[in-house]
Each structure stands twice: as structure tokens, then as C-alpha cells.
């Protein structure tokens, strides 16, 4: 089997993002994790769903938990840490020849 090259995404875990579409539109949060294959991210406090937990020996009552559901990365915009504004991102090479993300609105490196 041939291994597929991983795609570079405009978001990564630890980024502060703004949701630009869907039920959670307008909310901001920090990315907990990113699934590269499905192109989805789990954002802290955004896109909450109720999960029914079955009763068990450790939890005989059972419960209804609110958990974060993954959201597609096309619905997320990175918030520039310096200006606190959501912006599209681009990539450019730094002095060492490594690819670096930058804000297209302000030009600041992210």
C-alpha cells in the first residue's frame, strides 16, 4: 500500500478560530484536535451536542453529557493573535526556507 501525502491545512491544534458558517456561526474557540483525513476539527465550546451515556457499574444513574462535535475546517477562520481579527491565511517561506503561515489581512506571521 502506498502512503498518501498529508495535506497542509490552514488550521492546526492550539489556534484560536472563528466559526463563519453553521449553527455556531460567530463563536470563537481554541482548536483541541484536527482530523486531517476527514478535514474536521474539534473546537473548545463550539458545536456542542448532547450525548446519552448508558448506566454502568461506575455510573449507575447514567447521564446526558454535552460534548464538542467536529466541525469542517472550511467553516473556520484563524484569528490573528496580534490584531484579534479573523483572517484568511497564506503561506510563505521564511529565511530558513521553511513554510510559515501569515494573515492575509494584516500580513503578520501566525
KEROBA-21114 format. One record per residue: z, x, y of N, C-alpha, C, O in turn; residue number from 0; residue in three letters. Coordinates in steps of 0.2 Angstrom, whole numbers. Each point is the difference from the previous one (the first is absolute). Example, Ala and Ser with C-alpha at 12.3 -4.5 7.8 and 13.67 -1.06 7.14 Angstrom:
BEGIN
{n_zz 39 | n_xx 66 | n_yy -28 | ca_zz 0 | ca_xx -4 | ca_yy 6 | c_zz 0 | c_xx 4 | c_yy 6 | o_zz 3 | o_xx 5 | o_yy -1 | n 0 | res ALA}
{n_zz -7 | n_xx -7 | n_yy 6 | ca_zz 1 | ca_xx 4 | ca_yy 6 | c_zz 3 | c_xx -4 | c_yy 5 | o_zz 1 | o_xx 3 | o_yy 6 | n 1 | res SER}
***
This chain:
BEGIN
{n_zz 0 | n_xx 4 | n_yy -6 | ca_zz 0 | ca_xx -4 | ca_yy 6 | c_zz 0 | c_xx 4 | c_yy 6 | o_zz 4 | o_xx 5 | o_yy 1 | n 0 | res UNK}
{n_zz -8 | n_xx -7 | n_yy 4 | ca_zz 0 | ca_xx 4 | ca_yy 6 | c_zz 5 | c_xx -3 | c_yy 5 | o_zz 0 | o_xx -6 | o_yy 1 | n 1 | res UNK}
{n_zz 3 | n_xx 11 | n_yy 3 | ca_zz 5 | ca_xx -2 | ca_yy 4 | c_zz -3 | c_xx -2 | c_yy 7 | o_zz -4 | o_xx 4 | o_yy 3 | n 2 | res UNK}
{n_zz 5 | n_xx -10 | n_yy 0 | ca_zz -3 | ca_xx -2 | ca_yy 6 | c_zz 4 | c_xx 4 | c_yy 6 | o_zz 6 | o_xx 1 | o_yy 0 | n 3 | res UNK}
{n_zz -10 | n_xx 1 | n_yy 5 | ca_zz 3 | ca_xx 3 | ca_yy 6 | c_zz 4 | c_xx -5 | c_yy 4 | o_zz -2 | o_xx -6 | o_yy 1 | n 4 | res UNK}
{n_zz 8 | n_xx 7 | n_yy 1 | ca_zz 5 | ca_xx -4 | ca_yy 4 | c_zz -3 | c_xx -1 | c_yy 7 | o_zz -2 | o_xx 5 | o_yy 3 | n 5 | res UNK}
{n_zz 2 | n_xx -11 | n_yy -1 | ca_zz -3 | ca_xx -2 | ca_yy 7 | c_zz 6 | c_xx 2 | c_yy 5 | o_zz 5 | o_xx -2 | o_yy -1 | n 6 | res UNK}
{n_zz -7 | n_xx 5 | n_yy 7 | ca_zz 5 | ca_xx 1 | ca_yy 5 | c_zz 0 | c_xx -7 | c_yy 4 | o_zz -5 | o_xx -3 | o_yy 2 | n 7 | res UNK}
{n_zz 11 | n_xx 1 | n_yy -1 | ca_zz 1 | ca_xx -7 | ca_yy 4 | c_zz 2 | c_xx 2 | c_yy 7 | o_zz 3 | o_xx 5 | o_yy 1 | n 8 | res UNK}
{n_zz -3 | n_xx -10 | n_yy 3 | ca_zz 2 | ca_xx 1 | ca_yy 7 | c_zz 8 | c_xx -1 | c_yy 1 | o_zz 3 | o_xx 1 | o_yy 5 | n 9 | res UNK}
{n_zz 0 | n_xx -3 | n_yy -11 | ca_zz 7 | ca_xx -1 | ca_yy 0 | c_zz 3 | c_xx 4 | c_yy -5 | o_zz -3 | o_xx 1 | o_yy -5 | n 10 | res UNK}
{n_zz 10 | n_xx 1 | n_yy 6 | ca_zz 3 | ca_xx 3 | ca_yy -6 | c_zz 8 | c_xx -2 | c_yy 1 | o_zz 2 | o_xx -3 | o_yy 5 | n 11 | res UNK}
{n_zz 2 | n_xx 4 | n_yy -11 | ca_zz 6 | ca_xx -2 | ca_yy 0 | c_zz 4 | c_xx 3 | c_yy 6 | o_zz -1 | o_xx 6 | o_yy 1 | n 12 | res UNK}
{n_zz 6 | n_xx -9 | n_yy 2 | ca_zz 4 | ca_xx 2 | ca_yy 6 | c_zz -3 | c_xx -1 | c_yy 7 | o_zz 3 | o_xx 0 | o_yy 5 | n 13 | res UNK}
{n_zz -10 | n_xx -3 | n_yy -5 | ca_zz -3 | ca_xx -2 | ca_yy 6 | c_zz 3 | c_xx -6 | c_yy 2 | o_zz 2 | o_xx -5 | o_yy -4 | n 14 | res UNK}
{n_zz -1 | n_xx 4 | n_yy 11 | ca_zz 1 | ca_xx -7 | ca_yy 3 | c_zz -6 | c_xx -3 | c_yy 1 | o_zz -5 | o_xx 3 | o_yy 3 | n 15 | res UNK}
{n_zz 4 | n_xx -9 | n_yy -5 | ca_zz -6 | ca_xx -4 | ca_yy 0 | c_zz 1 | c_xx -7 | c_yy 3 | o_zz 5 | o_xx -3 | o_yy 0 | n 16 | res UNK}
{n_zz -11 | n_xx 1 | n_yy 3 | ca_zz 0 | ca_xx -7 | ca_yy 3 | c_zz -5 | c_xx -4 | c_yy -5 | o_zz -5 | o_xx 2 | o_yy -1 | n 17 | res UNK}
{n_zz 8 | n_xx -8 | n_yy 0 | ca_zz -5 | ca_xx -5 | ca_yy -5 | c_zz -4 | c_xx -3 | c_yy 5 | o_zz 2 | o_xx -4 | o_yy 5 | n 18 | res UNK}
{n_zz -9 | n_xx 4 | n_yy -6 | ca_zz -5 | ca_xx -3 | ca_yy 5 | c_zz -3 | c_xx -6 | c_yy -3 | o_zz -4 | o_xx -4 | o_yy 3 | n 19 | res UNK}
{n_zz 6 | n_xx 2 | n_yy -10 | ca_zz -3 | ca_xx -6 | ca_yy -2 | c_zz 4 | c_xx -3 | c_yy -6 | o_zz 4 | o_xx 4 | o_yy -3 | n 20 | res UNK}
{n_zz -4 | n_xx -11 | n_yy 2 | ca_zz 4 | ca_xx -3 | ca_yy -5 | c_zz 6 | c_xx -3 | c_yy 2 | o_zz 1 | o_xx -1 | o_yy 7 | n 21 | res UNK}
{n_zz 3 | n_xx -2 | n_yy -11 | ca_zz 6 | ca_xx -3 | ca_yy 2 | c_zz 5 | c_xx 4 | c_yy 4 | o_zz 4 | o_xx -3 | o_yy 4 | n 22 | res UNK}
{n_zz -4 | n_xx 9 | n_yy -5 | ca_zz 5 | ca_xx 5 | ca_yy 3 | c_zz -3 | c_xx 3 | c_yy 6 | o_zz 2 | o_xx 5 | o_yy 3 | n 23 | res UNK}
{n_zz -7 | n_xx -8 | n_yy 0 | ca_zz -4 | ca_xx 3 | ca_yy 6 | c_zz 5 | c_xx 1 | c_yy 6 | o_zz 4 | o_xx -4 | o_yy 1 | n 24 | res UNK}
{n_zz -4 | n_xx 10 | n_yy 2 | ca_zz 4 | ca_xx 2 | ca_yy 5 | c_zz 6 | c_xx 3 | c_yy -1 | o_zz 3 | o_xx 3 | o_yy 4 | n 25 | res UNK}
{n_zz -1 | n_xx -3 | n_yy -11 | ca_zz 6 | ca_xx 4 | ca_yy -2 | c_zz -1 | c_xx 7 | c_yy -1 | o_zz -6 | o_xx 2 | o_yy -1 | n 26 | res UNK}
{n_zz 11 | n_xx 2 | n_yy 3 | ca_zz 0 | ca_xx 7 | ca_yy -2 | c_zz 5 | c_xx 2 | c_yy -5 | o_zz 5 | o_xx -3 | o_yy -1 | n 27 | res UNK}
{n_zz -7 | n_xx 9 | n_yy -2 | ca_zz 5 | ca_xx 2 | ca_yy -5 | c_zz -2 | c_xx 7 | c_yy -3 | o_zz -5 | o_xx 3 | o_yy 2 | n 28 | res UNK}
{n_zz 9 | n_xx 0 | n_yy -6 | ca_zz -1 | ca_xx 7 | ca_yy -2 | c_zz -3 | c_xx -1 | c_yy -7 | o_zz 3 | o_xx -4 | o_yy -4 | n 29 | res UNK}
{n_zz -8 | n_xx 8 | n_yy 2 | ca_zz -3 | ca_xx 0 | ca_yy -7 | c_zz 5 | c_xx 3 | c_yy -5 | o_zz 2 | o_xx 6 | o_yy 1 | n 30 | res UNK}
{n_zz 0 | n_xx -10 | n_yy -6 | ca_zz 4 | ca_xx 3 | ca_yy -6 | c_zz -4 | c_xx 4 | c_yy -5 | o_zz 1 | o_xx 5 | o_yy -2 | n 31 | res UNK}
{n_zz -7 | n_xx -8 | n_yy 0 | ca_zz -4 | ca_xx 3 | ca_yy -5 | c_zz -8 | c_xx -3 | c_yy 1 | o_zz -1 | o_xx -5 | o_yy 3 | n 32 | res UNK}
{n_zz -3 | n_xx 9 | n_yy -6 | ca_zz -7 | ca_xx -1 | ca_yy 1 | c_zz -3 | c_xx 0 | c_yy -7 | o_zz 1 | o_xx 5 | o_yy -4 | n 33 | res UNK}
{n_zz -5 | n_xx -10 | n_yy 2 | ca_zz -4 | ca_xx 0 | ca_yy -7 | c_zz -7 | c_xx 2 | c_yy 2 | o_zz -4 | o_xx -5 | o_yy 3 | n 34 | res UNK}
{n_zz 2 | n_xx 11 | n_yy -4 | ca_zz -7 | ca_xx 2 | ca_yy 2 | c_zz -5 | c_xx -4 | c_yy -4 | o_zz -6 | o_xx -1 | o_yy 3 | n 35 | res UNK}
{n_zz 7 | n_xx 0 | n_yy -10 | ca_zz -5 | ca_xx -4 | ca_yy -4 | c_zz -2 | c_xx -7 | c_yy 3 | o_zz -6 | o_xx -2 | o_yy 1 | n 36 | res UNK}
{n_zz 11 | n_xx -2 | n_yy 1 | ca_zz 0 | ca_xx -6 | ca_yy 2 | c_zz -1 | c_xx -1 | c_yy 7 | o_zz -1 | o_xx -5 | o_yy 3 | n 37 | res UNK}
{n_zz 2 | n_xx 11 | n_yy 1 | ca_zz 0 | ca_xx 0 | ca_yy 7 | c_zz 5 | c_xx -5 | c_yy 3 | o_zz -2 | o_xx -4 | o_yy 5 | n 38 | res UNK}
{n_zz 8 | n_xx 4 | n_yy -7 | ca_zz 5 | ca_xx -4 | ca_yy 2 | c_zz 6 | c_xx 4 | c_yy 2 | o_zz 1 | o_xx 5 | o_yy -3 | n 39 | res UNK}
{n_zz 3 | n_xx -7 | n_yy 8 | ca_zz 6 | ca_xx 3 | ca_yy 2 | c_zz 6 | c_xx -5 | c_yy 0 | o_zz -1 | o_xx -6 | o_yy 2 | n 40 | res UNK}
{n_zz 7 | n_xx 9 | n_yy -3 | ca_zz 6 | ca_xx -4 | ca_yy 0 | c_zz 3 | c_xx 2 | c_yy 7 | o_zz 2 | o_xx 5 | o_yy 1 | n 41 | res UNK}
{n_zz -1 | n_xx -10 | n_yy 4 | ca_zz 3 | ca_xx 1 | ca_yy 6 | c_zz 7 | c_xx -3 | c_yy 1 | o_zz 1 | o_xx -6 | o_yy -2 | n 42 | res UNK}
{n_zz 4 | n_xx 10 | n_yy 4 | ca_zz 7 | ca_xx -2 | ca_yy 0 | c_zz 0 | c_xx -7 | c_yy 5 | o_zz -1 | o_xx 1 | o_yy 6 | n 43 | res UNK}
{n_zz 4 | n_xx -6 | n_yy -9 | ca_zz 1 | ca_xx -6 | ca_yy 4 | c_zz -6 | c_xx -4 | c_yy 2 | o_zz 1 | o_xx -5 | o_yy 3 | n 44 | res UNK}
{n_zz -6 | n_xx 6 | n_yy -6 | ca_zz -6 | ca_xx -4 | ca_yy 1 | c_zz -3 | c_xx -3 | c_yy -6 | o_zz 0 | o_xx 3 | o_yy -6 | n 45 | res UNK}
{n_zz -3 | n_xx -9 | n_yy 6 | ca_zz -3 | ca_xx -3 | ca_yy -6 | c_zz 5 | c_xx -1 | c_yy -5 | o_zz -1 | o_xx 1 | o_yy -6 | n 46 | res UNK}
{n_zz 6 | n_xx -4 | n_yy 8 | ca_zz 6 | ca_xx -2 | ca_yy -5 | c_zz -2 | c_xx -6 | c_yy -4 | o_zz -3 | o_xx -5 | o_yy 2 | n 47 | res UNK}
{n_zz 5 | n_xx 6 | n_yy -9 | ca_zz -1 | ca_xx -6 | ca_yy -5 | c_zz 6 | c_xx -1 | c_yy -3 | o_zz 4 | o_xx 5 | o_yy -1 | n 48 | res UNK}
{n_zz -3 | n_xx -11 | n_yy -2 | ca_zz 6 | ca_xx -2 | ca_yy -4 | c_zz -1 | c_xx 2 | c_yy -7 | o_zz -5 | o_xx -3 | o_yy -3 | n 49 | res UNK}
{n_zz 9 | n_xx 6 | n_yy 0 | ca_zz 0 | ca_xx 2 | ca_yy -7 | c_zz 5 | c_xx -3 | c_yy -4 | o_zz 6 | o_xx 1 | o_yy 2 | n 50 | res UNK}
{n_zz -7 | n_xx -5 | n_yy -7 | ca_zz 5 | ca_xx -3 | ca_yy -4 | c_zz 2 | c_xx 4 | c_yy -6 | o_zz -4 | o_xx 2 | o_yy -4 | n 51 | res UNK}
{n_zz 11 | n_xx 0 | n_yy 4 | ca_zz 2 | ca_xx 5 | ca_yy -5 | c_zz 4 | c_xx -4 | c_yy -5 | o_zz 4 | o_xx -4 | o_yy 1 | n 52 | res UNK}
{n_zz -6 | n_xx 5 | n_yy -8 | ca_zz 3 | ca_xx -4 | ca_yy -5 | c_zz 7 | c_xx 2 | c_yy -1 | o_zz 2 | o_xx 6 | o_yy 1 | n 53 | res UNK}
{n_zz 2 | n_xx -10 | n_yy -4 | ca_zz 7 | ca_xx 2 | ca_yy -1 | c_zz 0 | c_xx 5 | c_yy -6 | o_zz -4 | o_xx -1 | o_yy -4 | n 54 | res UNK}
{n_zz 9 | n_xx 6 | n_yy 5 | ca_zz 1 | ca_xx 5 | ca_yy -6 | c_zz 7 | c_xx 1 | c_yy -1 | o_zz 4 | o_xx -3 | o_yy 4 | n 55 | res UNK}
{n_zz -2 | n_xx 8 | n_yy -8 | ca_zz 7 | ca_xx 1 | ca_yy -1 | c_zz 3 | c_xx 3 | c_yy 6 | o_zz 6 | o_xx -1 | o_yy 1 | n 56 | res UNK}
{n_zz -10 | n_xx 6 | n_yy 2 | ca_zz 3 | ca_xx 3 | ca_yy 7 | c_zz 0 | c_xx -5 | c_yy 5 | o_zz 4 | o_xx 0 | o_yy 5 | n 57 | res UNK}
{n_zz -8 | n_xx -5 | n_yy -5 | ca_zz -1 | ca_xx -5 | ca_yy 6 | c_zz 0 | c_xx -7 | c_yy -3 | o_zz -6 | o_xx -3 | o_yy -1 | n 58 | res UNK}
{n_zz 11 | n_xx 0 | n_yy -1 | ca_zz 0 | ca_xx -6 | ca_yy -4 | c_zz -2 | c_xx -6 | c_yy 4 | o_zz -3 | o_xx -5 | o_yy -3 | n 59 | res UNK}
{n_zz 3 | n_xx 5 | n_yy 10 | ca_zz -2 | ca_xx -5 | ca_yy 4 | c_zz -7 | c_xx 0 | c_yy 1 | o_zz -3 | o_xx -6 | o_yy 1 | n 60 | res UNK}
{n_zz 0 | n_xx 12 | n_yy -1 | ca_zz -7 | ca_xx 0 | ca_yy 2 | c_zz -1 | c_xx 0 | c_yy 8 | o_zz 6 | o_xx -2 | o_yy 3 | n 61 | res UNK}
{n_zz -11 | n_xx 3 | n_yy 0 | ca_zz -1 | ca_xx -1 | ca_yy 7 | c_zz -7 | c_xx 0 | c_yy 3 | o_zz -4 | o_xx 1 | o_yy -4 | n 62 | res UNK}
{n_zz 4 | n_xx -2 | n_yy 10 | ca_zz -7 | ca_xx 0 | ca_yy 3 | c_zz 0 | c_xx 6 | c_yy 5 | o_zz 4 | o_xx -1 | o_yy 5 | n 63 | res UNK}
{n_zz -8 | n_xx 6 | n_yy -6 | ca_zz 0 | ca_xx 6 | ca_yy 4 | c_zz -6 | c_xx -1 | c_yy 5 | o_zz -5 | o_xx -3 | o_yy -2 | n 64 | res UNK}
{n_zz 6 | n_xx 6 | n_yy 8 | ca_zz -6 | ca_xx 1 | ca_yy 4 | c_zz -2 | c_xx 7 | c_yy 0 | o_zz 3 | o_xx 5 | o_yy 1 | n 65 | res UNK}
{n_zz -10 | n_xx -4 | n_yy -3 | ca_zz -2 | ca_xx 7 | ca_yy -1 | c_zz -7 | c_xx 1 | c_yy 4 | o_zz -3 | o_xx -5 | o_yy 2 | n 66 | res UNK}
{n_zz 2 | n_xx 11 | n_yy 0 | ca_zz -6 | ca_xx 1 | ca_yy 4 | c_zz -6 | c_xx 0 | c_yy -5 | o_zz 0 | o_xx 3 | o_yy -6 | n 67 | res UNK}
{n_zz -6 | n_xx -6 | n_yy 8 | ca_zz -6 | ca_xx -1 | ca_yy -5 | c_zz -5 | c_xx 5 | c_yy 4 | o_zz 0 | o_xx 1 | o_yy 6 | n 68 | res UNK}
{n_zz -4 | n_xx 2 | n_yy -11 | ca_zz -5 | ca_xx 5 | ca_yy 3 | c_zz -5 | c_xx -4 | c_yy 5 | o_zz -1 | o_xx -6 | o_yy -1 | n 69 | res UNK}
{n_zz -1 | n_xx 10 | n_yy 6 | ca_zz -5 | ca_xx -3 | ca_yy 5 | c_zz -6 | c_xx 5 | c_yy 0 | o_zz 1 | o_xx 6 | o_yy -1 | n 70 | res UNK}
{n_zz -7 | n_xx -9 | n_yy 2 | ca_zz -6 | ca_xx 5 | ca_yy -1 | c_zz 0 | c_xx 4 | c_yy 7 | o_zz 2 | o_xx -2 | o_yy 5 | n 71 | res UNK}
{n_zz -4 | n_xx 8 | n_yy -6 | ca_zz 0 | ca_xx 5 | ca_yy 5 | c_zz -5 | c_xx -1 | c_yy 6 | o_zz 1 | o_xx 2 | o_yy 5 | n 72 | res UNK}
{n_zz -6 | n_xx -6 | n_yy -7 | ca_zz -5 | ca_xx -2 | ca_yy 6 | c_zz 4 | c_xx -5 | c_yy 5 | o_zz -3 | o_xx -1 | o_yy 6 | n 73 | res UNK}
{n_zz 9 | n_xx -2 | n_yy -8 | ca_zz 3 | ca_xx -4 | ca_yy 5 | c_zz 6 | c_xx 4 | c_yy 4 | o_zz 4 | o_xx -3 | o_yy 3 | n 74 | res UNK}
{n_zz -4 | n_xx 9 | n_yy -4 | ca_zz 5 | ca_xx 5 | ca_yy 3 | c_zz -3 | c_xx 4 | c_yy 5 | o_zz -6 | o_xx 3 | o_yy -1 | n 75 | res UNK}
{n_zz 9 | n_xx -2 | n_yy 7 | ca_zz -2 | ca_xx 5 | ca_yy 5 | c_zz 6 | c_xx 5 | c_yy 1 | o_zz 6 | o_xx -2 | o_yy 1 | n 76 | res UNK}
{n_zz -7 | n_xx 8 | n_yy -1 | ca_zz 5 | ca_xx 5 | ca_yy 1 | c_zz 2 | c_xx 0 | c_yy 8 | o_zz -4 | o_xx 0 | o_yy 4 | n 77 | res UNK}
{n_zz 11 | n_xx 0 | n_yy -3 | ca_zz 3 | ca_xx 1 | ca_yy 6 | c_zz 1 | c_xx 7 | c_yy 2 | o_zz 3 | o_xx 4 | o_yy -3 | n 78 | res UNK}
{n_zz -6 | n_xx -2 | n_yy 9 | ca_zz 1 | ca_xx 7 | ca_yy 2 | c_zz 7 | c_xx 1 | c_yy 2 | o_zz 3 | o_xx -4 | o_yy 5 | n 79 | res UNK}
{n_zz 0 | n_xx 9 | n_yy -8 | ca_zz 7 | ca_xx 1 | ca_yy 2 | c_zz 2 | c_xx 2 | c_yy 7 | o_zz 6 | o_xx -1 | o_yy 2 | n 80 | res UNK}
{n_zz -11 | n_xx 4 | n_yy 1 | ca_zz 1 | ca_xx 2 | ca_yy 7 | c_zz 0 | c_xx -5 | c_yy 5 | o_zz 4 | o_xx -1 | o_yy 5 | n 81 | res UNK}
{n_zz -9 | n_xx -4 | n_yy -5 | ca_zz -2 | ca_xx -5 | ca_yy 4 | c_zz 3 | c_xx -7 | c_yy -2 | o_zz 0 | o_xx -4 | o_yy 4 | n 82 | res UNK}
{n_zz 2 | n_xx 4 | n_yy -10 | ca_zz 2 | ca_xx -7 | ca_yy -3 | c_zz -5 | c_xx -5 | c_yy 0 | o_zz 1 | o_xx -6 | o_yy 1 | n 83 | res UNK}
{n_zz -8 | n_xx 8 | n_yy -1 | ca_zz -5 | ca_xx -5 | ca_yy 0 | c_zz -4 | c_xx 0 | c_yy -7 | o_zz -1 | o_xx 6 | o_yy -2 | n 84 | res UNK}
{n_zz -1 | n_xx -11 | n_yy 0 | ca_zz -4 | ca_xx 0 | ca_yy -7 | c_zz -7 | c_xx 2 | c_yy 2 | o_zz -3 | o_xx -2 | o_yy 5 | n 85 | res UNK}
{n_zz 0 | n_xx 6 | n_yy -9 | ca_zz -6 | ca_xx 3 | ca_yy 1 | c_zz -4 | c_xx 1 | c_yy -6 | o_zz 3 | o_xx 1 | o_yy -6 | n 86 | res UNK}
{n_zz -10 | n_xx -1 | n_yy 6 | ca_zz -4 | ca_xx 3 | ca_yy -6 | c_zz 1 | c_xx 7 | c_yy 0 | o_zz 2 | o_xx 3 | o_yy 5 | n 87 | res UNK}
{n_zz -3 | n_xx 0 | n_yy -11 | ca_zz 1 | ca_xx 7 | ca_yy -1 | c_zz -7 | c_xx 3 | c_yy -2 | o_zz -4 | o_xx -3 | o_yy -3 | n 88 | res UNK}
{n_zz 4 | n_xx 10 | n_yy 5 | ca_zz -6 | ca_xx 4 | ca_yy -2 | c_zz 3 | c_xx 6 | c_yy -3 | o_zz 6 | o_xx 1 | o_yy -1 | n 89 | res UNK}
{n_zz -11 | n_xx 3 | n_yy -1 | ca_zz 2 | ca_xx 7 | ca_yy -3 | c_zz -4 | c_xx 5 | c_yy 3 | o_zz -6 | o_xx 0 | o_yy 1 | n 90 | res UNK}
{n_zz 10 | n_xx 6 | n_yy 0 | ca_zz -3 | ca_xx 6 | ca_yy 3 | c_zz 3 | c_xx 6 | c_yy -3 | o_zz 6 | o_xx 0 | o_yy -2 | n 91 | res UNK}
{n_zz -10 | n_xx 5 | n_yy 2 | ca_zz 3 | ca_xx 7 | ca_yy -3 | c_zz 5 | c_xx 3 | c_yy 5 | o_zz -2 | o_xx 1 | o_yy 6 | n 92 | res UNK}
{n_zz 7 | n_xx 2 | n_yy -8 | ca_zz 5 | ca_xx 4 | ca_yy 4 | c_zz -2 | c_xx 7 | c_yy 0 | o_zz -5 | o_xx 2 | o_yy -3 | n 93 | res UNK}
{n_zz 9 | n_xx 2 | n_yy 6 | ca_zz -2 | ca_xx 8 | ca_yy 1 | c_zz -1 | c_xx 3 | c_yy -7 | o_zz -4 | o_xx 4 | o_yy -1 | n 94 | res UNK}
{n_zz 8 | n_xx -7 | n_yy -4 | ca_zz 1 | ca_xx 3 | ca_yy -7 | c_zz -6 | c_xx -3 | c_yy -4 | o_zz 0 | o_xx 2 | o_yy -6 | n 95 | res UNK}
{n_zz -4 | n_xx -6 | n_yy 8 | ca_zz -5 | ca_xx -3 | ca_yy -4 | c_zz 2 | c_xx -6 | c_yy -4 | o_zz -3 | o_xx -2 | o_yy -4 | n 96 | res UNK}
{n_zz 9 | n_xx -1 | n_yy 5 | ca_zz 3 | ca_xx -5 | ca_yy -3 | c_zz -2 | c_xx -7 | c_yy 3 | o_zz 0 | o_xx 0 | o_yy 7 | n 97 | res UNK}
{n_zz -1 | n_xx -5 | n_yy -10 | ca_zz -1 | ca_xx -7 | ca_yy 3 | c_zz 6 | c_xx -3 | c_yy 3 | o_zz 5 | o_xx 0 | o_yy -4 | n 98 | res UNK}
{n_zz -5 | n_xx -2 | n_yy 10 | ca_zz 6 | ca_xx -3 | ca_yy 3 | c_zz -2 | c_xx -7 | c_yy 3 | o_zz -6 | o_xx -1 | o_yy 3 | n 99 | res UNK}
{n_zz 10 | n_xx -3 | n_yy -4 | ca_zz -1 | ca_xx -7 | ca_yy 3 | c_zz 2 | c_xx 0 | c_yy 8 | o_zz 4 | o_xx 3 | o_yy 2 | n 100 | res UNK}
{n_zz -8 | n_xx -7 | n_yy 1 | ca_zz 1 | ca_xx -1 | ca_yy 8 | c_zz -1 | c_xx -7 | c_yy 2 | o_zz -4 | o_xx -4 | o_yy -3 | n 101 | res UNK}
{n_zz 7 | n_xx 2 | n_yy 8 | ca_zz 0 | ca_xx -7 | ca_yy 3 | c_zz -7 | c_xx 0 | c_yy 4 | o_zz -1 | o_xx 4 | o_yy 5 | n 102 | res UNK}
{n_zz -3 | n_xx -9 | n_yy -6 | ca_zz -6 | ca_xx -1 | ca_yy 4 | c_zz 1 | c_xx -2 | c_yy 7 | o_zz -4 | o_xx 1 | o_yy 4 | n 103 | res UNK}
{n_zz 10 | n_xx -5 | n_yy -3 | ca_zz 1 | ca_xx -2 | ca_yy 6 | c_zz 3 | c_xx 5 | c_yy 5 | o_zz -3 | o_xx 0 | o_yy 6 | n 104 | res UNK}
{n_zz 7 | n_xx 4 | n_yy -8 | ca_zz 3 | ca_xx 5 | ca_yy 4 | c_zz -2 | c_xx 7 | c_yy -1 | o_zz 1 | o_xx 5 | o_yy 4 | n 105 | res UNK}
{n_zz -3 | n_xx -3 | n_yy -10 | ca_zz -3 | ca_xx 6 | ca_yy -2 | c_zz 6 | c_xx 5 | c_yy -3 | o_zz -1 | o_xx 5 | o_yy -2 | n 106 | res UNK}
{n_zz 7 | n_xx -8 | n_yy 2 | ca_zz 6 | ca_xx 4 | ca_yy -3 | c_zz -1 | c_xx 0 | c_yy -8 | o_zz -2 | o_xx -4 | o_yy -3 | n 107 | res UNK}
{n_zz 5 | n_xx 10 | n_yy 1 | ca_zz 0 | ca_xx 1 | ca_yy -7 | c_zz 6 | c_xx -4 | c_yy -3 | o_zz 5 | o_xx -1 | o_yy 3 | n 108 | res UNK}
{n_zz -6 | n_xx -2 | n_yy -9 | ca_zz 5 | ca_xx -4 | ca_yy -3 | c_zz 3 | c_xx 4 | c_yy -6 | o_zz 4 | o_xx -2 | o_yy -4 | n 109 | res UNK}
***
